[in-house]
Amino acid sequence: MGNSALPDSRTEADGSAVLRVLSYNVRSLKDDEDALVRVVRACAPDLVFVQEAPVFFRWRKHAARLAARSELLILSGGGTAAGPLLLCSLRATVERTEDVLLPRTPGLHRRGLATAVVRIAGARLGLISCHLSLQDEERYAQTGMLLDHLKAMDVPHGIVAGDINERPEGRSFRRLATELQDCRAVRPWGGEYTFTPGDPRRRIDGIFATPGVEVLGCGVPTDLPGVTDTDLKAATDHLPVLAALRVPAG
């Protein structure tokens, strides 16, 4: 797809849903929140998989403010998931949510998953926002737990997105890309590298989908109308990943 236009959200005649899905590490809203909100709104997402949402003092208030300013709603996560957060547009009907805390290795940060099952148009799908460990062994174990949790959600389709803390050639990233579609690899669109915004050289953030989901385009929204290089650099220390996906009905 290259730099051609990314499809807008829509409902197909057969009930399938074309979705815009955004994954974004927001670094606890420590940077330029106005720039961050402008980027999110310009992406016009149906679903936002957030990493490093605020988790300490008044974290719910901060998450609610981000959602409201982005014209979205909170699905699940935040402090109760150790940082991952899910936001959605009014297109989503929520079936259930669950915040999952993963086993902690002493001396390392606590990690978790923000999860939800939603219906959009005629499609039913499971969602998992994740931020995996910096430590290789723990990260690999967390990848397995994430995939097990997705299977246990018992949904026809699923989307996993987040900060993998590893490049595509790493074993945890490869494990995800073996079980799921690495959306950027399937249908490249926009930019590739997500870290760091000032001089991006690594792709460590990604959006993954179960095999039945059609990938229409995925990448960093560098040339999307309304998204400026200045805002991308100011918003946080990661670049966002945006995908358009077609999820079958039923």
BAFI-3210 file (N, C-alpha, C; in Angstrom, 3 decimals, decimal comma, padded with zeros to 6 digits):
// residues 250
n [1|2|3|4|5|6|7|8|9|10|11|12|13|14|15|16|17|18|19|20|21|22|23|24|25|26|27|28|29|30|31|32|33|34|35|36|37|38|39|40|41|42|43|44|45|46|47|48|49|50|51|52|53|54|55|56|57|58|59|60|61|62|63|64|65|66|67|68|69|70|71|72|73|74|75|76|77|78|79|80|81|82|83|84|85|86|87|88|89|90|91|92|93|94|95|96|97|98|99|100|101|102|103|104|105|106|107|108|109|110|111|112|113|114|115|116|117|118|119|120|121|122|123|124|125|126|127|128|129|130|131|132|133|134|135|136|137|138|139|140|141|142|143|144|145|146|147|148|149|150|151|152|153|154|155|156|157|158|159|160|161|162|163|164|165|166|167|168|169|170|171|172|173|174|175|176|177|178|179|180|181|182|183|184|185|186|187|188|189|190|191|192|193|194|195|196|197|198|199|200|201|202|203|204|205|206|207|208|209|210|211|212|213|214|215|216|217|218|219|220|221|222|223|224|225|226|227|228|229|230|231|232|233|234|235|236|237|238|239|240|241|242|243|244|245|246|247|248|249|250]
n.u [000,818|002,098|002,482|-000,133|-003,581|-004,832|-007,458|-010,637|-012,675|-015,454|-018,596|-019,172|-021,325|-021,896|-021,751|-019,220|-016,447|-014,540|-011,781|-009,943|-006,987|-004,971|-001,786|000,062|002,682|002,600|004,200|003,442|002,117|003,948|005,045|004,341|001,147|-000,873|000,107|000,144|-002,603|-003,488|-002,256|-003,476|-006,196|-006,079|-005,513|-007,916|-008,996|-010,730|-010,119|-007,783|-004,710|-003,016|000,157|002,116|000,346|-000,696|-000,106|000,000|-000,598|-003,862|-004,440|-006,659|-008,082|-006,330|-006,274|-008,949|-009,096|-007,378|-008,816|-011,254|-010,382|-009,466|-011,726|-012,794|-013,585|-012,956|-011,996|-010,644|-008,055|-005,018|-003,894|-004,628|-003,812|-001,142|-000,225|-000,780|-003,554|-006,852|-008,689|-011,709|-013,909|-017,282|-018,311|-017,901|-019,337|-019,332|-018,558|-017,197|-014,589|-011,200|-008,566|-005,263|-002,686|000,628|002,959|005,590|009,044|011,457|012,869|012,352|010,114|006,576|004,322|001,480|-001,722|-004,163|-007,385|-010,181|-013,402|-015,195|-017,897|-018,168|-020,003|-020,936|-018,959|-017,141|-014,680|-011,570|-009,400|-006,107|-003,926|-000,513|002,649|005,675|008,359|011,657|013,587|014,969|014,289|012,055|010,386|009,925|008,530|006,268|005,167|004,212|002,242|000,519|-000,411|-001,685|-003,707|-005,164|-006,170|-007,789|-009,817|-011,738|-012,749|-013,754|-012,031|-009,049|-007,071|-003,876|-001,762|001,047|003,923|006,606|009,194|011,322|013,003|011,804|013,300|013,828|013,234|010,831|009,209|009,139|007,761|005,203|004,616|004,532|002,321|000,352|-000,695|001,759|001,053|002,297|004,280|002,705|001,154|002,611|002,538|002,947|005,428|008,183|009,866|009,747|011,011|013,621|011,492|012,938|015,066|014,328|015,142|014,529|012,100|010,008|007,485|004,208|001,361|-000,767|-002,689|-005,255|-005,402|-007,772|-008,383|-008,301|-005,597|-005,289|-003,468|-000,587|001,431|003,713|002,118|003,248|002,762|000,126|-002,758|-002,990|-001,252|001,759|005,331|006,502|004,641|004,724|007,310|007,179|005,179|005,615|007,972|007,937|006,988|003,717|001,766|-000,331|-003,101|-005,240|-007,854|-009,810|-012,408|-014,082|-017,657|-019,705]
n.v [-001,209|001,160|004,657|005,348|006,308|005,491|003,253|004,512|004,137|001,935|000,235|-002,743|-004,066|-006,718|-006,803|-006,936|-005,288|-002,460|-001,268|001,288|001,019|001,894|001,895|002,966|004,133|006,135|007,209|007,790|010,222|012,287|014,084|016,294|016,754|017,969|017,781|015,007|014,369|015,641|014,030|011,509|012,096|012,861|010,434|009,146|006,801|003,668|001,954|002,139|001,084|001,502|002,049|002,365|004,043|006,426|005,317|005,864|008,375|009,553|008,241|007,324|009,663|010,978|009,158|009,272|011,910|011,893|010,149|011,576|013,987|012,953|012,179|009,663|006,583|004,936|001,588|-000,578|-001,329|000,536|001,701|-000,645|-002,615|-002,363|-000,438|-000,867|000,144|000,361|002,074|003,185|003,934|005,150|003,217|000,703|-001,984|-003,154|-006,314|-007,728|-007,079|-007,336|-006,921|-007,921|-009,011|-009,876|-012,485|-011,423|-010,773|-010,640|-007,484|-006,410|-004,428|-004,493|-006,100|-006,108|-006,895|-005,254|-006,097|-006,902|-007,885|-007,115|-005,942|-004,802|-003,396|-006,161|-007,743|-009,691|-009,477|-010,059|-008,130|-007,125|-005,150|-004,594|-004,374|-005,415|-007,060|-005,685|-007,531|-010,427|-013,241|-013,049|-011,567|-013,343|-015,380|-013,906|-013,412|-015,941|-016,273|-014,208|-015,057|-017,410|-016,328|-014,930|-017,058|-018,236|-016,401|-017,047|-016,132|-015,259|-013,635|-011,684|-008,966|-007,925|-005,589|-003,434|-002,317|-004,069|-004,182|-005,184|-006,040|-007,097|-009,411|-010,637|-013,266|-013,247|-011,418|-012,774|-015,032|-014,031|-013,180|-015,577|-016,955|-015,070|-012,504|-010,245|-007,125|-004,943|-006,184|-007,679|-005,845|-003,220|000,230|003,761|004,847|002,814|002,462|002,815|003,866|005,923|008,899|011,172|010,167|007,654|004,254|001,701|-000,892|-001,546|-001,645|-002,872|-004,073|-006,814|-009,432|-011,946|-014,787|-014,639|-011,989|-009,271|-007,431|-004,113|-002,132|-000,871|000,943|003,570|006,649|008,765|010,468|011,099|013,119|015,906|014,931|015,919|016,212|017,627|017,345|014,543|014,176|015,604|014,471|012,024|009,382|007,373|006,425|006,273|003,391|002,729|000,992|-000,251|-002,466|-005,190|-006,816|-009,817|-010,418|-012,097]
n.w [000,000|000,496|000,535|000,029|000,636|003,856|004,603|005,728|008,701|008,566|008,012|006,363|003,747|004,346|007,065|008,129|009,741|009,095|010,626|012,309|014,014|016,695|018,191|020,977|022,917|025,627|027,576|030,280|030,058|030,299|028,577|025,882|026,127|024,649|022,029|021,797|021,946|019,620|017,678|018,160|017,646|014,955|013,792|013,933|015,367|015,966|017,961|020,601|021,693|024,430|025,949|028,930|030,330|032,843|036,204|038,860|041,291|041,177|038,762|037,338|036,792|035,041|032,894|032,126|031,293|029,056|027,388|027,042|025,844|023,505|022,291|022,900|024,678|027,829|027,917|029,333|031,773|032,649|035,761|037,124|035,440|035,368|033,588|030,670|028,608|027,300|024,874|023,257|020,459|019,996|018,379|019,387|021,150|024,355|025,578|027,614|030,055|031,263|033,523|033,682|035,708|035,287|036,282|038,401|038,074|040,575|041,250|038,780|036,712|037,327|035,140|032,904|031,356|029,435|028,686|026,535|025,295|022,476|020,394|017,129|014,657|012,779|013,787|016,152|018,591|020,332|022,423|023,265|025,037|025,482|027,242|027,076|028,912|029,572|029,927|028,522|029,014|030,721|029,082|026,946|028,271|029,026|026,526|025,814|027,818|027,116|024,580|025,358|026,925|025,017|023,473|025,405|025,605|023,806|021,250|017,880|016,445|016,935|018,270|019,049|020,526|021,090|023,031|022,355|023,110|021,674|018,652|015,347|014,674|017,070|019,495|020,973|019,605|017,176|017,991|018,491|015,882|014,564|015,555|015,132|012,784|011,850|011,444|010,175|008,640|006,926|005,384|004,534|005,349|005,509|007,911|009,193|011,547|015,124|017,343|018,420|018,490|017,527|016,033|014,557|014,564|015,188|015,175|017,540|018,459|017,847|015,912|015,963|014,498|014,462|012,192|010,552|010,142|007,903|006,785|005,945|005,839|007,595|009,836|010,898|011,240|009,490|007,310|007,475|007,097|009,241|011,131|012,375|012,047|014,098|016,221|016,554|017,533|019,897|021,457|022,898|023,809|021,939|018,599|017,159|016,081|013,431|012,127|009,538|009,545|008,397|009,828|009,841|009,842|012,309]
ca.u [000,000|003,008|001,994|-001,505|-004,464|-005,276|-008,922|-011,384|-013,574|-016,766|-019,237|-019,418|-022,692|-022,062|-021,614|-017,818|-016,064|-013,227|-011,394|-008,627|-006,440|-003,774|-000,997|000,840|003,298|002,424|005,173|002,754|001,678|004,976|005,552|003,399|-000,148|-001,619|000,605|-000,316|-004,030|-003,632|-001,887|-004,519|-007,427|-005,843|-005,543|-009,336|-009,052|-011,843|-009,533|-006,438|-003,980|-002,080|001,129|002,626|-000,646|-000,397|-000,478|000,126|-001,545|-004,996|-004,253|-007,954|-008,401|-005,482|-006,739|-010,231|-008,842|-006,848|-009,919|-012,209|-009,770|-009,300|-013,089|-012,872|-014,026|-012,068|-012,467|-010,080|-006,635|-004,484|-003,158|-004,982|-003,126|000,273|000,162|-001,569|-004,885|-007,617|-009,698|-012,523|-014,901|-018,666|-018,673|-017,701|-020,220|-018,453|-019,095|-016,561|-013,218|-010,420|-007,195|-004,464|-001,327|001,497|003,927|006,678|010,400|011,992|013,789|011,885|008,809|005,375|003,719|000,112|-002,460|-005,525|-008,085|-011,624|-014,116|-016,134|-018,559|-018,218|-020,829|-021,243|-017,737|-016,848|-013,234|-010,854|-008,364|-005,106|-002,857|000,583|003,961|006,456|009,537|012,962|014,472|014,647|013,613|010,731|009,601|009,514|007,479|005,064|004,579|003,429|001,045|-000,370|-001,053|-002,605|-004,879|-005,959|-006,905|-008,800|-010,907|-012,744|-013,326|-013,412|-010,952|-008,367|-006,026|-002,904|-000,895|001,785|005,367|007,171|010,551|012,195|012,894|011,141|014,126|013,908|012,439|009,477|008,497|008,915|006,722|003,926|004,403|004,262|000,945|-000,538|-000,179|002,443|000,321|003,226|004,943|001,712|000,721|003,293|002,012|003,566|006,788|008,462|010,517|008,920|011,796|012,939|010,906|013,903|015,921|013,821|015,974|014,095|010,661|009,808|006,054|003,526|-000,033|-000,865|-004,089|-005,462|-005,355|-008,979|-008,507|-007,607|-004,797|-005,403|-002,325|-000,104|002,720|003,754|001,349|004,100|002,214|-001,324|-003,215|-003,201|-000,136|002,980|006,589|006,708|003,810|005,224|008,520|006,876|004,096|006,114|009,265|007,709|006,084|002,550|001,524|-001,736|-003,474|-006,624|-008,125|-011,182|-012,740|-015,311|-018,823|-020,049]
ca.v [000,000|002,292|005,890|005,629|006,618|004,394|003,242|005,027|003,203|001,789|-001,069|-003,295|-004,547|-008,037|-006,671|-006,887|-003,964|-001,899|-000,557|001,899|000,572|002,661|001,473|004,159|004,250|007,562|007,580|008,328|011,585|013,187|014,974|017,312|016,084|018,575|017,157|013,619|014,346|015,969|012,846|010,495|012,512|012,835|009,038|008,756|005,362|003,015|001,303|002,586|000,228|002,419|001,528|003,349|004,981|006,741|004,234|006,274|009,306|009,980|007,728|007,244|011,013|011,247|008,313|009,802|013,148|011,518|009,601|012,631|014,918|012,226|011,830|008,224|006,072|003,949|000,205|-001,304|-001,143|001,636|001,276|-002,013|-003,531|-001,984|000,472|-000,969|000,746|000,260|003,095|002,831|004,894|004,746|002,072|-000,550|-002,454|-003,927|-007,560|-007,923|-006,595|-007,937|-006,457|-009,091|-008,769|-011,004|-012,776|-010,448|-011,195|-009,699|-006,483|-005,876|-003,764|-005,300|-005,974|-006,607|-006,844|-004,702|-006,936|-006,690|-008,485|-006,112|-006,127|-003,610|-003,831|-007,576|-008,456|-009,893|-009,649|-009,873|-007,106|-007,153|-004,156|-005,140|-003,723|-006,556|-006,812|-005,374|-008,683|-011,385|-014,449|-012,679|-011,139|-014,536|-016,026|-013,071|-013,621|-017,168|-016,027|-013,363|-015,898|-018,306|-015,557|-014,657|-018,279|-018,470|-015,435|-017,769|-015,180|-015,638|-012,787|-010,978|-007,987|-007,692|-004,476|-002,872|-002,109|-005,411|-004,001|-006,096|-005,922|-008,255|-010,624|-011,220|-014,499|-012,959|-010,819|-013,856|-015,906|-013,375|-013,138|-016,941|-017,284|-014,017|-011,702|-008,995|-006,328|-004,126|-007,048|-008,159|-004,772|-002,004|001,562|004,751|004,594|001,508|002,447|003,443|004,318|007,002|009,813|012,087|009,441|006,276|003,223|000,372|-001,193|-002,340|-001,584|-003,541|-004,498|-008,200|-009,848|-013,363|-015,027|-014,311|-010,540|-008,770|-006,231|-003,172|-001,227|-000,713|001,585|004,846|007,595|009,933|011,348|011,193|014,502|016,296|014,458|016,646|015,712|018,331|016,705|013,187|014,276|016,213|013,800|010,975|008,878|006,363|006,781|005,401|002,487|002,788|-000,033|-000,435|-003,898|-005,619|-007,945|-010,424|-010,526|-013,429]
ca.w [000,000|000,477|001,132|-000,380|001,756|004,710|004,602|006,872|009,364|007,940|008,124|005,043|003,543|004,969|008,509|008,556|010,226|008,799|011,842|012,499|015,292|017,031|019,350|021,320|024,237|025,926|028,612|031,461|029,772|030,836|027,539|025,426|026,010|023,555|020,798|021,814|021,617|018,199|016,898|018,319|016,951|013,512|013,359|013,916|015,658|016,646|019,129|020,926|022,609|025,077|026,898|029,887|030,861|034,246|037,121|040,256|041,881|040,361|037,407|036,648|036,308|033,880|031,795|031,685|030,554|027,742|026,598|026,710|024,892|022,244|021,875|023,040|025,970|028,443|027,932|030,472|032,010|033,422|036,948|037,496|034,516|035,431|032,514|029,435|028,674|026,070|024,611|022,091|019,996|020,262|017,533|020,111|022,215|025,229|026,115|028,921|030,169|032,338|033,704|034,060|036,183|034,984|037,345|038,442|038,415|041,569|040,742|037,509|036,770|037,170|033,818|032,856|030,095|029,415|027,717|026,374|024,167|021,993|019,102|016,288|013,523|012,955|014,172|017,584|018,657|021,580|022,364|024,334|025,017|026,283|027,289|027,544|029,740|028,988|030,141|027,469|029,500|031,211|027,915|026,201|029,063|028,936|025,209|025,900|028,630|026,318|023,561|026,063|027,345|023,820|023,143|026,431|025,449|023,019|020,300|016,509|015,939|018,002|017,966|020,113|020,137|022,200|023,049|022,522|023,635|020,934|017,202|014,735|014,634|018,404|019,606|021,454|018,476|016,213|018,536|018,197|014,436|014,112|015,939|014,660|011,683|012,119|010,452|009,395|007,664|005,960|004,466|004,982|005,030|006,377|008,361|009,796|012,858|016,162|018,502|019,120|017,516|016,937|015,092|014,667|013,934|015,635|015,233|018,760|018,742|016,755|015,937|015,503|014,347|014,185|010,751|009,799|009,975|006,712|007,032|004,834|005,906|008,970|009,994|011,606|010,408|009,273|006,279|007,618|007,286|010,627|011,955|012,017|012,610|015,375|017,241|016,793|018,358|021,193|022,178|023,783|023,340|020,907|017,523|017,165|014,969|013,027|011,158|009,099|009,527|008,113|010,689|009,315|010,717|012,791]
c.u [000,857|002,438|000,601|-002,380|-004,835|-006,800|-009,524|-012,223|-014,900|-017,324|-019,595|-020,842|-022,943|-021,906|-020,185|-017,438|-014,671|-012,887|-010,063|-008,171|-005,116|-003,099|-000,011|001,366|003,341|003,308|004,541|002,329|002,659|005,436|004,476|002,038|-000,999|-001,202|000,123|-001,774|-004,249|-003,292|-002,989|-005,763|-007,253|-005,882|-006,959|-009,515|-010,388|-011,371|-008,125|-005,856|-002,848|-001,113|001,686|001,602|-000,276|-000,904|-000,441|-000,943|-002,587|-004,894|-005,576|-008,359|-007,597|-005,934|-008,054|-010,049|-008,310|-007,960|-010,858|-011,639|-009,586|-010,639|-013,284|-013,372|-013,004|-012,738|-011,964|-008,635|-006,294|-003,686|-003,418|-004,397|-001,632|000,708|-000,565|-003,008|-005,546|-008,648|-010,479|-013,426|-016,297|-019,122|-018,658|-018,788|-019,426|-019,182|-018,512|-015,143|-012,522|-009,024|-006,384|-003,079|-000,497|002,460|005,134|007,994|010,964|013,030|013,387|010,501|007,677|004,774|002,306|-000,474|-003,803|-006,274|-009,571|-012,130|-015,189|-016,805|-018,576|-018,882|-021,186|-020,070|-017,606|-015,360|-012,689|-009,689|-007,397|-004,073|-001,764|001,817|004,899|007,772|010,757|013,914|014,034|013,850|012,206|009,825|009,087|008,396|006,175|004,374|003,717|002,156|000,028|-001,128|-002,038|-003,872|-005,774|-006,783|-008,037|-009,980|-012,031|-013,510|-012,928|-012,239|-010,311|-007,320|-005,180|-002,014|-000,149|003,251|005,998|008,558|011,556|011,961|012,270|011,979|014,278|012,937|011,020|008,629|008,171|007,818|005,334|003,607|004,176|002,811|-000,074|000,071|000,524|001,948|001,238|003,902|003,979|001,378|001,357|002,621|002,703|004,992|006,941|008,907|009,753|009,715|013,189|012,418|011,904|014,777|015,515|014,657|015,526|012,575|010,451|008,350|005,319|002,057|-000,098|-002,336|-004,163|-005,633|-006,593|-009,197|-007,714|-006,894|-004,834|-004,262|-001,903|001,268|002,617|003,096|002,103|003,519|000,703|-001,730|-003,510|-002,120|001,132|004,196|006,862|005,908|004,310|006,448|008,213|005,968|004,597|007,407|009,145|006,895|004,902|002,539|000,029|-001,999|-004,932|-006,833|-009,574|-011,455|-014,067|-016,439|-019,001|-019,121]
c.v [001,267|003,492|006,267|005,798|005,364|004,409|003,828|003,914|003,134|000,405|-001,539|-003,838|-005,891|-007,996|-006,676|-005,441|-003,608|-000,963|000,152|001,604|001,278|002,058|002,589|004,055|005,732|008,055|008,333|009,779|012,626|014,239|015,991|016,653|016,679|017,960|015,721|013,519|014,683|014,775|011,803|010,877|012,488|011,417|008,483|007,269|004,919|002,405|001,846|001,669|001,075|001,620|002,690|004,444|005,293|005,633|004,663|007,297|009,778|009,474|007,630|008,598|011,325|010,430|008,842|011,086|012,841|010,996|010,706|013,594|014,271|011,814|010,318|007,881|005,082|002,582|-000,521|-000,894|000,125|001,093|-000,160|-003,059|-003,203|-001,174|000,346|-000,484|000,546|001,376|002,693|003,987|004,368|003,609|000,767|-000,779|-003,429|-005,155|-007,857|-007,361|-007,333|-007,324|-007,600|-008,640|-010,026|-011,257|-011,848|-011,116|-010,194|-008,765|-005,860|-005,247|-004,783|-005,044|-006,545|-006,485|-006,154|-005,455|-006,595|-007,550|-007,487|-006,591|-004,790|-004,026|-005,295|-008,404|-008,541|-010,201|-009,399|-008,918|-007,272|-006,060|-004,618|-004,246|-004,743|-006,126|-006,404|-006,565|-009,844|-012,591|-014,136|-012,281|-012,347|-015,275|-015,231|-013,221|-014,881|-016,989|-015,177|-014,205|-016,882|-017,564|-015,245|-015,881|-018,526|-017,498|-015,999|-016,815|-015,589|-014,857|-012,043|-010,015|-007,811|-006,549|-003,968|-002,648|-003,464|-005,354|-004,930|-005,879|-007,185|-009,527|-011,287|-012,382|-014,249|-012,345|-011,897|-014,799|-015,327|-013,441|-014,523|-017,320|-016,317|-013,349|-010,459|-008,010|-005,468|-004,961|-007,496|-007,082|-003,452|-000,735|002,536|004,390|003,252|001,598|003,283|004,055|004,717|008,009|010,716|011,440|007,968|005,283|001,815|000,261|-002,117|-002,313|-002,225|-003,792|-005,869|-008,598|-011,337|-013,569|-014,627|-012,836|-010,111|-007,466|-005,351|-002,169|-001,042|-000,050|002,860|005,909|008,893|010,924|011,483|012,652|014,795|015,837|015,152|016,011|016,360|017,673|015,299|013,207|014,768|015,363|012,811|010,426|007,692|006,987|005,817|004,470|002,501|001,722|000,113|-001,929|-004,151|-006,893|-008,540|-010,434|-011,958|-013,924]
c.w [000,000|001,201|000,643|000,850|002,533|004,744|005,876|007,488|008,624|008,263|006,726|004,964|004,214|006,483|009,008|008,874|009,747|009,948|011,662|013,919|015,537|018,255|019,676|022,750|024,588|027,072|029,773|031,299|030,316|029,829|027,143|025,164|024,894|022,221|020,694|021,391|020,143|017,315|016,963|017,525|015,433|012,963|013,288|014,229|016,232|017,958|019,339|022,001|023,189|025,941|027,716|030,164|032,313|035,182|038,595|040,636|040,873|038,919|036,637|036,061|035,054|032,667|031,230|030,880|029,150|026,842|026,140|025,673|023,524|021,645|021,849|024,438|026,510|028,400|029,173|030,656|032,756|034,595|037,338|036,552|034,430|034,213|031,201|029,648|027,316|026,012|023,368|021,701|020,338|019,353|018,321|021,160|023,063|025,764|027,488|028,877|031,311|032,341|034,307|034,514|035,953|036,140|037,251|038,814|039,419|040,956|039,427|037,674|036,648|035,790|033,851|031,467|030,333|028,329|027,675|025,229|023,759|020,713|018,384|014,979|013,755|013,420|015,693|017,715|020,057|021,384|023,532|024,081|025,963|026,223|027,925|028,184|028,918|029,068|029,252|027,964|029,964|030,038|027,128|026,938|028,987|027,585|025,198|026,696|027,883|025,292|024,198|026,470|026,152|023,429|024,132|026,330|024,577|022,098|018,878|015,941|017,110|017,477|019,222|019,662|021,352|021,935|023,369|023,147|022,956|019,443|016,605|014,681|016,001|018,575|020,131|020,347|017,446|016,692|018,286|016,707|013,835|014,390|015,323|013,432|012,233|011,056|009,596|008,302|006,571|004,939|004,911|004,470|005,967|006,734|009,049|011,248|013,878|017,307|018,027|018,101|016,809|015,870|015,105|013,867|014,288|015,584|016,424|019,220|017,570|017,003|015,285|015,457|014,051|012,678|009,958|009,535|008,741|007,043|005,783|004,796|007,348|008,970|010,813|010,719|010,126|008,285|006,360|007,794|008,754|011,574|011,481|012,671|013,963|016,490|017,565|017,707|019,765|022,070|023,228|023,194|022,387|019,792|017,531|015,962|014,697|011,973|010,771|008,898|009,146|008,904|010,218|010,342|011,187|013,870]
res [m|g|n|s|a|l|p|d|s|r|t|e|a|d|g|s|a|v|l|r|v|l|s|y|n|v|r|s|l|k|d|d|e|d|a|l|v|r|v|v|r|a|c|a|p|d|l|v|f|v|q|e|a|p|v|f|f|r|w|r|k|h|a|a|r|l|a|a|r|s|e|l|l|i|l|s|g|g|g|t|a|a|g|p|l|l|l|c|s|l|r|a|t|v|e|r|t|e|d|v|l|l|p|r|t|p|g|l|h|r|r|g|l|a|t|a|v|v|r|i|a|g|a|r|l|g|l|i|s|c|h|l|s|l|q|d|e|e|r|y|a|q|t|g|m|l|l|d|h|l|k|a|m|d|v|p|h|g|i|v|a|g|d|i|n|e|r|p|e|g|r|s|f|r|r|l|a|t|e|l|q|d|c|r|a|v|r|p|w|g|g|e|y|t|f|t|p|g|d|p|r|r|r|i|d|g|i|f|a|t|p|g|v|e|v|l|g|c|g|v|p|t|d|l|p|g|v|t|d|t|d|l|k|a|a|t|d|h|l|p|v|l|a|a|l|r|v|p|a|g]
***
